Every structure is written in structure tokens, then in C-alpha cells.
């Protein structure tokens, strides 16, 4: 019965995927190798299509014709898992989000090791951005970005409230500034996400904490987590902050509030820059990017958050070609420059951070939008970007935080956070 159900789901998945394919590769170019590429983010399609065209110009004897298939986040990851387990129906290449990646490292791994293209570049990239997609000495994915967490200040609103964001160095400073901002403007200083972790993780990591312990087991009942959630709850209780409209900072409700000047600051990784430029046009020229506050001066002012590992699946009939294209797109200098220009991501190849064509070249929608240069901030915290711990326990741990812990803390306002976390940690299964 289980085999019949699995087969039925697989057939439906393949049919739906075929209906969704956008044929972005140009459809059957003469002599080109046809491959399928799944992603959960349409913005990625533009980048990979651009890099495919560049690849084909530079490699006339190794042409590629991708069929790009953008799918909803959960649908794509679920269908991919079914296809890989069934041994058929998977694409040649696929984007896997970091919160789901460990699910694909269980048992008999159905992704192609890409050590051949990764190892020669380890001295040129931020290594943690491939380590998070590795297991037992094999690399399986390459990230788009470092995902350096920063803080975005509405500089115009802060100035009107008499607040200089440059003086905010600690989380105590941040609290005091927020209290003044809320009292002066009647607006929210920040928002607390219920179904995303980005607002909280920096308060945890600056203490040396993480969602997982160093051995990869869930660690949500740690003293660092208690401190971070108690701090956020205090901001809510005192009316300094609010629960994020739409429950996360990727919702239309939040974009509308922020775009209208209704929020003073946003804690998010650098990859969030594109959300400002694309969804909050009225804040053009008003947003400053800065290193994160810390609990005590000397602690790391950032952390590498989020990520998408692009992989070659074991079902690809052209794994070597796919692997070489992946290296060109995401490990090469040319690819990292395009990642910045097209998507505004902080590139994993460190040499690009000081390249004039990135940090100074205008017009550029990101450099033109923000009042501070993102690369100045990145260089300031270059040695203060610890990596998060990744294991098979990360997906269920993140899900449990989103499905339970944040709601209990920010909406139910549970009074004994330490006891609640101990109880909730015991419920996490993986």
C-alpha cells in the first residue's frame, strides 16, 4: 500500500512539475544538453539563466539548455524528497534551502559529491558557506551568499526622533533607543516574527549560543535562548516592539507597514536588501545598514544566516557538466559578481568585496537605495560572522520554534520562559 501511495504521489508530482515548467532555457537548442533545474525562488531563475547564457557563450562545445521550474517552497522540497526516494522524477539540479537541507543528508545520499570543484576554491571563499552543506568529508551544495546578519535602521525616522543609530553598540543601547523611539513617534521600534527565526538568532549567537548544540542536538533550552526570548518579550510587553504583521518579515503586511515608515529597525541578513529595493520603494535613501548590537562589546556583531545550497542530484544524466556549471555560477569570480548585481547578496568569494565594480559601481539599485555602503559593513564584521550549527536536527528544531515557541513567548506571553523551553525541547523529534 505504501509503495502504491508513493508511486501515485510521484506521478502527480511529475505531472504538476511539467505543468509548472517555464522552459527558461530556451527549449531544445541544437547540440545543447537538456537539463531540468528546480528552485523555490523565482529570483534565482534570472540569475541561473543569465549564467547559463554566459556559460554557453564561453563554452561552445558544452552548451546547456535548462528547463527552469520555479515551485512553491514546501511543494518543491516535498516533491524532491519523494522523487529522490523513489529513484526517479528528480531534476538534474535543484536549490535546497538550508532549513530543509539536512533532510537530504539522511541515509543513502542522493546528491552528487562536488569536492572536485569546491576544494580548489576553499581558500577563496568563506568556507562555512559550503561546510553547512557537507557530510563525512563530502561537499554537496554551494551557497549564494554569506547571509551576514545586520540591522537596518530607518535613518529618517530615527533622526526625527532624535536618535543617532551610530551610538547603538549593545542590546541595552538598542532597548533604550527603542524606548525613546516608541515614546516619541508612537511607532514600533522593531517586530518579532512568529514563523521565522531571523529576528532572534543574532541575540542568541552574540552570546555564543545557537539552536543546536555543537554535537548537532537541539539546544533551545539553553541560558542564551532564555535571555534572548526574555529580552524580546520585554520589548513587546513595554510597547517598544510589536508582533510582525503577517507573522514574518517577508509578508505583504509587514512590507506595507515598513514602507510607510511604521517600523524603526529590522534585524535581518544582508540578503534581505532585495526585499527593501523590490517591496519598499518609499524608503529609498532612508535606510542605513549597520553591524548588529551585542550584549557585551567584543562579542561577534554578525552571524551567517539562511542559505540555499544548489546541488546536482544523483539522477542527473550529465553530472560532470552540471557540476562544472555550478562551479561557474556560484564559485567563480564572474558568478559572484553577478550574484551581487542581480540579487544584492553578499558574495561568498571574498576577493569581490573590495572590487570597484561591486562596491562603487553605479548605477546599482542596492548602492543607490541604502544610505550606507553594504560592503563597508561587511568588511567591518568580516571576522565576526560565526556559522550556525547544521545537522539533521535543524529542520525539526526550526519548525518547532516557528510552530510553538515563538507563539508561546510573543502571543501567549508565557511567564516562565525557561520552563517552557525545557518542556518544548523534549518534544523535538528527529
N, C-alpha and C positions, 0 to 999 in steps of 0.2 A: 504493500500500500504506500509506504514511504517513497519507494522508487517511482511509482506511478505519479505521485504528487510532485516529486522533484522534476520529473520529466515534463509534466504539464506546466509547471511554473517556468521551466526553462524555455519551452516553446512559446509561451505567452511573452516572456521577456524578450526573446529574439524578435518576435513579431512587432512588439512595441518599439524596440530599438530601431528596427528597419524603418518604421513609420516616422521616427524622430530624426533620422539622419539628414543632415543638411547638405551632404555632398560637397563640403567645403573644399575638398582637394581638387576640384575641377573636373572630376568624372572621367576616368579612363584615358589619361594622356598616353600617347603612343610610347611604348617602351618603358613606361614607368611601373614601378612595383606598387600595387594597390595595397593599402593597409587601412585598418579601422582604428580610430582614436576616440575613446570616451572621456568626457570631462563633466564635472558638475558645475562649471563656471564658464559662462559664455565669453567672458573677458579673456579667458585663456585661449579660446579658439582664434581670436585675432592674432595673438602672439605666435601661436604654433603655425598658423597659416602663413604669416609673414616669414617665419624662419624656414618653412618648407620651400617657399618661393626663392629665398636666398640660397638655400641648400641646392636646389635644382639648378640655379644659375652657376653655382660653383662646382657642381658635380654632374656634368652632362651624361656621364656613363652610369650614374647611380640615382636615377630620377625616382622620386617618391610621389605617390598620389594618395593623400589621406582622405578618408571619409570621416569628417569630424562629427561626433554625435554628442551634443550637449544634453544632459539629462538632469532632472531634479536630484538634489543631494542624496536623500535617503534611497530613492529608487535606484540610482546608479550603483551605490555601494552594495545594496542588497542583490541586485541583478548580477553584479560582478562576482560576488561570493558564490552565488548559485552556479554561475557558468563555470567558474574555476573548479568547484567541487564536482560538477558533472563531467568535466573534461571536454566540454565543447561550448561554443557560443560566446567566448570571451574575445575582446578586441586584441589587436597587436600591442597597443599602448594604451595607458589609462592614467589619469590623475587620481590619486588616493589621498584623501585628507588625513592629516596626522592623527586626528581623534579616532579614525577608523583603521589606520594602517596596521596596528598590531593584530587585528583580526585576521590579516592575511599572512601573518608570520607563524601561524599555528600549524602543527603537523607537517605534512609534505608541502613545502612552499611552492606555489605555482607561479612564481615570478623568476625571471632570469637574473642571475647574479651579474652585476655590471662593474665588477672590480677592474676589468681591463681598461675602462675609460675613466673611472673615478680615481684610482690610485695614483696615476701620473699627475693629477691636479690637486692632491691633498695639501701641498704647500702654497697653493694659490687661492684657496677658498677657506671659508670659515668651516672647519671640519665638522662641527656639531650638526651642520645642516645636511650632512649625509649620514652621520652616525645614528641619527634618530630613525633612519630607515634601514638599519643594518641588523644582522643577527649572525652569530657564530662565525665572524670574520668575513661575511659576505655583505656587500652593499647591494641594495635592491632599488633604491629610489634617490632622486635628486630634487632638492627643494627649489622653489622660485626665489626665496628671499631669506634674510636673517630673521625677520619678524621682530626687530628690536622694539620692545615696548617703550613708549614715550608718553608724554602728556601734551594734549592740545588745549591751549588757552584761547578763549575769545578775548583777544587783546583789547578790542574796542570796549567791550562790556566791562572788563576789569579796570580799564583806565577811568571810565565813568564812575566806577565805584571806589576809586582812589586806591587801587591795588596794583602794585608792581610785581608781576609774576616772577621777575628775576630774583626776588628776595625769598622765594619759596624754596627751601632746601630740604626740609624734613616734613614728615607726615603731621607733626604738630603745627608747623608753619601752614601747611595745607588746610588743616582744620580751622585755624584762626582766620586765614584769608577767606575760607568758605563761609564762616560765620558772619564776617563783615559783608561779604558779597550778598548773602541771603537777606540780611537785615537792611542793607542799603537799596537793593534792587527789587526784592520780593521774588527773585527768580531762583532756580535751582543751581547750586554750585556744581553738582555732578549727578549722575544717575547710577543706580545699581541694577545690573542685569539679573534676571531670574533664570534665563535659559542659555546663558553664555558665561564663560569664566574670565574674560579678558580684563574686566574692571577690577577683579580680585587678585589675580595671580601675582601682579607686581608687589602688592603689600605682603604677600607670602614669601616671594623669592628674595626680597631685600633683607629678610631676616635669615636667609639660608634655608627656607622651607620649600616644600613642593607638594603636589598632590600625591606623589608616590615617594616611598622611602627609597634610599639608594639601591636596595635589593629588588626594587620593582613592585613591591606590595603596596596596597592602599595605605595612605597616611593622612587621612583627612581629620583625624582627631588630635593632631599634633598641637603643641602650645602655640606654634606660629600661626596655624589656621584659626585657633581660638582668638588670638589677638587681632588678626586681620578682620574676621567677621564681627567681632565686638566693636571694632573701630567703625566699620561701615554701618552697623546698626545704630551706633551713636549719631552718625551724621543724619540718618533717617529720622530718628526719634526727635532730634532737635530742629528738624525742618530745614537743614542745610542742604540735604540731597533728597531725591525722590526715586521711587522705583521707575525703571526705564519704561517709557511708553512703548507698547508693543513687546515688552519683556526683554528686548535686546537692542543693541546699538546698531543693528542692521535693518531695523524696521522702518517703514514709511512714517509711522507715528513719531519715532524719535528724530528722523531726518527733518520732519516738519518743525518740531519744537526747536531743535538746534539751529536750523536755518533761520528761524525767526528771532534768534538771539535769546532763547529761553533757557540756555544752559551755559554756565561759565567755563567748564573744563570737561575734557573727555580723556579717560585713560584707555589707550588702545595701542596696538603695534603700529609700526610705520606703514605697513601695508594698508592701513585704513585711510591714507592720504587720498586715494582714489575715490573713496566714498564722499569726502568733502568736495572734491572738484566736480564729481558727477551728480551729487544729490543735494548739495548745499551751496548753490551758486551765490546766494546773497551774502555769504561770509567771505567772499573773495577779498584778499588783502587784509583780513581781520584776524586770522588765526596764526598764533605763534606755536612752534613746536619746541619742546624743552625736555631735558632729561627728567626722569621721574624723581620725586622726593624719596627720601629714605627715613628709616626710624632713627638711625644714628649716622652722622657724617662719616664717610669711609666705606659704607656698605654699597653694593653694586646698584647703580642707578638705572638699570635696564634688565631685561631678560628676553631670551629668544622665544617668541610665542607664535603659535599657529604654524601652518605649513602645509604644503601639498607635495607629496612625493610622486613624481612621474616615473612610471615603471614600464618594463617590457614584460608581457605575460608569456608563460611557458607555451601558450597555444599559438604564438606568432610563427608564421612560416618563414619569416625573414628577420630573425632575432639580431643578427650582426648588423644589418642595415639599420634596424630600429635603434639599436644601441648607439651606433655612430651618430645618428640624427639626434638622439637625446643628448649626447655629449656636446654636439654643436649648438643645440638650442639652449642648454642650461648650464654648461660648464665653460664654454668659450668666452673670451672677452667680448666678441661681437654679440653673442647671445645675451650676456649680462647687460650690455649697453641697451639692447632692445627691451629687455625686461624693465629697465628704468624708464625709458622713453615712452613705452606703450602703457605700462601699468603702474608706474610710480612705486615699485617695490625696491627695498634696499637690497642690492645685489649681493650674492654670496661670494663673488670674486672680489677680493679686497683691493686689488690694483685700480679698480674702476672708481673707487670713492674719491680719488684725487684727480681724475681725468677731467680736463676742462670741458670736454664735450658732454659731460654729465653734470658737474656741479655748477657750471657757469653759463652753459649754452642757453640762449633764449632766442626766440620764444619757446617756452616749455610750460605746459599748463600747471605743473606742480611748483616749479620755481616761481612762476608768476602769481600763484594763488597764495602761498604762505609768506608770512612776514619775516620768517627766519629761514635760513638755508638748511634743508634736511641733512645735507652732508656734513655741515658744521656740527650738528647734534650727534650724528653717527660717529664722527671722528672723536668727539669729546668722550663718548662712552665706549669706545672700541674695545677696551679691556675690562668692561663692566657688563658683559652680556652673557651670563651663565645660561647653559642649556637646561631644559627641563628633563626629568627622567621619563623615559618611554619604555613601556613593557606591555604585555598582553592585558595587564590590569588597568591600563589607562582608559580605554573606551568605556568600560562599565563604571569606572570611578568618575569620569567626566559626566556620564549620563546621570549618575546618582546625585551629583552636585546640582545638575540642572533640573532634575525631576523632583528633588526633595529638599536638599539642604538650603538652597537659596530662598525658596519659598518659606520654609520654616523660619529662617532668620529675618528676612526682609518684609514678609507679609504677616505671618503669624506672630512675629516678634517674640519668639521663644526666649525665656529669661535666662535659662541655664544652657548656654551655647556649648560648653564643654561636655555636659552630659548628653546633649542631643547628638553631638558629633560622635561620641563614643558609641552610641546606640546605632547611628546611621552607618558607621564604618563596618559594624558587624553584619550589616545587611548586604554588603557588596559581594557579589559572586562573580568569579571569572575562571 
